[in-house]
């Protein structure tokens, strides 16, 4: 689990051991990563070098560690005493991530060969109940009879389209204290890359996999530290062993959810027609824009606060999805204007004028309005028996009030509509994304009915028509 920590950190300025800055490294899921550095020198306004995209050093003055994408938030100096000034350079540095066990001097170096995940989102989807417990009252005043059923461990291997080898291992383990025995379940997801990748690619994989399985569950899930096997080596027992770095970062959206009950999840492995291999291939194949839309849906389903701007951003993602999935199309008003112009040219113009019009039409952008795009998405959704949504013009009216700078003037009734429309847009987006992934409409209807309090009102009454 990500855990807050605050430890001493010896900074290797210029990635060299001959110039060390004392520092303190702090990590918090809410506040992020902070490095406070200090050094006694002649120049007050200096800070450790951040030009290579990393700062290397030693955590607790002994464990090799890399600070990823650092930037100087503030810097300054000071003196102590009246007659005996002490020159001191101070700086406060923020960062995106921490890589323990390794010195990575160039952030773009392709040195990561495998990614080890113990991801709650994937674990909750793949093996939600590896350990099952039950209580039975045998006699009225006697202690209940407890039974524990543990499924056998499982392990599967496959190779994705991009030649990444995948290993999934699910198992249960025990640990014993003096009076208690604890049983825990683990699901490990390991990617072995055909060629070493850089930090940005590894981060992209983590983001996409976590988003995909959080989206299937319908819950934004917490994240654990990740293991990144590297091409870097260290001497151990007389041999060169590859180093596995431990990655810690501040999640964009904080969540403490690790476990999801079957009745509170849209899809788990046992009721999802798609295999882990198919879903992970889709994770590789689908565009970043689709994952942005998934993230916006997860955000809007359980927002920390109701935001008109978030509602506008969700609509923008939905519009972008419609363009990429179903094309630009042509608005009714634009089509009507073109047809009228054609009639005029046919009556009063020449063949060259008509050809010029055709050329202009072929080169001009086709512009469906937002309302027309929502109507198109809604028509497909209604074709599978889903319903209960508002009129598209009502949604665009609220969106226009936000985009034209009138968001501060929205009334309480407007915010009620934003809440209701946002819920509908999440349901509509989920339907189309699930269909794009290959999940049948009937299964989507069943999933909506499973989480009745969230999406039950949109589910088809007669699932046999799907």
Residue pairs with C-beta under 8 A, 6 or more apart in sequence:
1 222
1 224
1 225
2 27
2 29
2 222
2 223
2 224
2 225
2 248
2 251
4 26
4 27
4 28
4 29
5 25
5 26
5 27
6 24
6 25
6 26
6 27
7 24
7 25
7 59
7 60
8 22
8 23
8 24
8 25
8 59
8 60
8 61
9 23
9 24
9 25
9 35
9 57
9 58
9 59
9 60
9 61
9 65
10 20
10 21
10 22
10 23
10 57
10 58
10 61
11 20
11 21
11 22
11 23
11 35
11 37
11 48
11 55
11 56
11 57
12 19
12 20
12 55
12 56
12 57
12 58
12 103
13 19
13 20
13 21
13 39
13 48
13 49
14 49
15 49
15 52
15 56
15 103
15 105
20 57
21 37
21 38
21 39
21 48
22 37
22 38
22 39
23 35
23 36
23 37
23 38
23 48
23 57
24 35
24 36
25 33
25 34
25 35
25 59
25 65
25 67
25 98
26 33
26 34
26 35
26 36
27 33
27 98
27 248
27 250
28 34
28 250
29 250
29 251
29 254
30 254
31 250
32 94
32 95
32 250
33 67
33 94
33 95
33 96
33 97
33 98
33 249
33 250
34 92
34 93
34 94
34 95
35 55
35 67
35 70
35 92
35 93
35 94
35 95
36 90
36 91
36 92
36 93
37 47
37 48
37 90
37 91
37 92
37 93
38 88
38 89
38 90
38 91
39 46
39 88
39 89
40 86
40 87
40 88
40 89
41 87
41 89
42 87
43 87
43 89
44 76
44 77
44 78
44 87
44 88
44 89
45 75
45 76
45 77
45 89
46 75
46 89
46 91
47 72
47 75
47 89
47 91
47 93
48 55
48 70
48 91
48 93
49 55
50 70
50 71
50 72
50 93
52 105
52 106
52 107
53 68
53 69
53 70
53 106
53 107
53 108
54 66
54 67
54 68
54 69
54 70
54 104
54 105
54 106
54 107
55 66
55 67
55 70
55 93
55 95
56 64
56 65
56 66
56 67
56 103
56 104
56 105
57 65
57 67
58 64
58 65
59 65
59 100
63 100
63 101
64 100
64 101
64 102
64 103
65 98
65 99
65 100
65 101
65 102
65 103
66 98
66 99
66 102
66 103
66 104
66 245
67 93
67 95
67 97
67 98
68 95
68 96
68 97
68 98
68 99
68 104
68 107
68 199
68 249
69 95
69 96
69 97
69 107
70 93
70 94
70 95
71 93
71 94
71 95
72 91
72 92
72 93
73 92
73 93
73 94
74 91
74 92
75 89
75 90
75 91
75 92
76 90
76 91
77 87
77 88
77 89
77 90
78 88
78 90
79 85
79 86
79 87
79 88
80 86
80 88
96 249
96 250
97 199
97 203
97 247
97 248
97 249
98 247
98 248
98 249
99 199
99 228
99 245
99 246
99 247
100 245
100 246
100 248
101 243
101 244
101 245
101 246
102 230
102 232
102 243
102 245
103 232
104 111
104 199
104 245
107 198
107 199
107 200
108 198
108 199
108 200
109 198
110 195
110 196
110 197
110 198
111 196
111 198
111 230
111 231
111 232
112 193
112 196
112 197
112 198
112 199
112 201
112 202
112 228
112 229
112 230
112 231
112 245
113 192
113 193
113 196
113 229
113 230
113 231
113 242
114 190
114 191
114 192
114 193
114 227
114 228
114 229
115 190
115 191
115 193
115 202
115 205
115 206
115 226
115 227
115 228
115 229
116 188
116 189
116 190
116 226
116 227
116 228
116 229
116 244
117 188
117 189
117 190
117 191
117 206
117 209
117 224
117 226
117 227
118 186
118 187
118 188
118 189
118 224
119 189
119 209
119 210
119 213
119 221
119 223
119 224
120 221
120 222
120 223
120 224
120 257
120 258
120 259
121 209
121 210
121 212
121 213
121 214
121 217
121 221
122 187
122 189
122 209
122 210
122 213
123 170
123 185
123 186
123 187
124 213
124 217
124 219
124 221
124 258
124 259
124 260
124 265
124 268
125 213
125 216
125 217
125 265
125 267
125 268
125 269
125 272
126 168
126 170
126 187
126 189
126 269
126 276
127 151
127 154
127 170
127 185
127 187
127 269
128 259
128 260
128 261
128 262
128 265
128 268
128 269
129 151
129 262
130 150
130 151
130 170
130 171
130 172
130 185
130 187
131 148
131 149
131 150
131 151
131 172
131 183
131 184
131 185
132 148
132 149
132 150
132 151
133 146
133 147
133 148
133 149
134 146
134 147
134 148
134 149
135 144
135 145
135 146
135 147
136 144
136 145
136 146
136 147
137 144
137 145
138 144
138 145
148 183
150 172
150 183
151 172
153 169
153 170
153 171
153 172
154 168
154 169
154 170
154 171
155 167
155 168
155 169
155 170
156 167
156 168
156 276
157 165
157 166
157 167
157 168
158 165
158 166
158 276
158 277
159 165
159 166
160 166
160 277
160 280
160 281
160 284
161 281
161 284
161 285
162 194
162 284
163 194
164 191
164 192
164 193
164 194
164 284
165 191
165 192
165 194
166 189
166 190
166 191
166 192
166 276
166 277
166 280
167 188
167 189
167 190
167 192
168 187
168 188
168 189
168 190
168 276
169 186
169 187
169 188
169 190
170 185
170 186
170 187
170 188
171 185
171 186
172 183
172 184
172 185
172 186
173 183
173 184
173 185
173 186
174 181
174 182
174 183
174 184
175 181
175 182
175 184
176 182
189 209
191 205
196 231
202 228
202 247
203 249
206 223
206 226
206 247
207 291
208 283
208 284
208 291
209 280
209 283
210 221
210 223
211 291
211 294
211 295
211 298
212 279
212 282
212 283
212 291
212 294
213 221
213 279
214 220
214 221
214 294
214 298
215 294
215 297
215 298
215 430
215 433
216 265
216 266
216 267
216 268
216 272
216 279
217 260
217 265
217 266
217 267
217 268
218 260
218 264
218 265
218 266
218 267
218 301
218 451
218 454
219 255
219 257
219 260
219 264
219 265
219 298
219 302
220 253
220 255
220 257
220 298
220 299
220 302
221 255
221 257
221 258
221 260
222 251
222 255
222 256
222 257
222 258
223 251
225 246
225 247
225 248
226 246
226 247
227 244
227 245
227 246
227 247
228 244
228 245
228 246
228 247
229 242
229 243
229 244
229 245
230 242
230 243
230 244
230 245
231 242
232 242
232 243
233 240
233 241
233 242
233 243
234 240
234 241
234 243
235 241
253 295
253 298
253 299
260 268
262 268
262 270
263 450
264 451
265 450
265 451
266 430
266 447
266 448
266 450
266 451
267 439
267 443
267 447
269 276
271 443
271 446
271 447
272 439
272 443
273 438
273 439
273 440
273 443
274 282
274 437
274 438
274 439
278 438
279 437
282 437
282 438
286 436
287 324
289 317
289 320
289 321
289 324
290 321
290 433
290 436
292 317
293 317
293 318
293 320
293 321
293 429
293 433
294 433
296 310
296 313
296 314
296 317
296 429
297 314
297 426
297 429
297 430
297 433
299 310
300 310
300 311
300 314
300 422
300 423
300 425
300 426
301 423
301 426
301 454
303 310
306 415
306 418
306 419
308 402
308 407
308 410
308 415
308 418
309 402
309 407
310 422
311 398
311 399
311 402
311 418
311 421
311 422
312 399
312 402
312 403
314 422
314 425
314 426
314 429
315 370
315 395
315 399
315 425
317 429
318 373
318 374
318 377
318 425
318 428
318 429
319 370
319 373
321 429
321 432
321 433
322 368
322 373
322 376
322 377
323 373
325 432
325 436
326 376
328 365
328 366
328 367
328 368
329 366
329 368
329 372
329 373
329 376
330 366
330 367
330 368
331 366
331 367
331 368
331 369
331 372
332 372
333 369
334 366
334 367
338 357
338 361
341 357
342 354
342 357
345 353
345 354
345 357
346 354
368 376
369 396
370 392
370 395
370 396
370 399
371 392
371 393
371 395
371 396
372 392
374 392
374 395
374 396
375 392
377 428
377 432
378 389
378 392
378 428
380 432
381 387
381 389
381 428
381 431
381 432
384 431
384 441
384 444
384 445
384 460
384 466
385 441
385 445
385 460
385 461
385 462
385 463
385 465
385 466
386 427
386 431
386 445
386 448
386 458
386 459
386 460
387 458
387 460
388 424
388 457
388 458
389 424
389 427
389 428
389 458
390 420
390 421
390 424
394 417
394 421
395 421
395 425
398 410
398 414
398 417
398 418
398 421
401 407
401 409
401 410
401 414
402 410
410 418
423 454
424 458
427 448
427 455
427 458
430 444
430 455
431 441
431 444
434 443
434 444
434 447
435 441
435 444
440 466
441 466
442 463
442 466
445 459
445 460
445 463
445 466
446 459
446 463
447 455
448 455
448 456
448 458
448 459
449 456
449 459
452 459
460 466
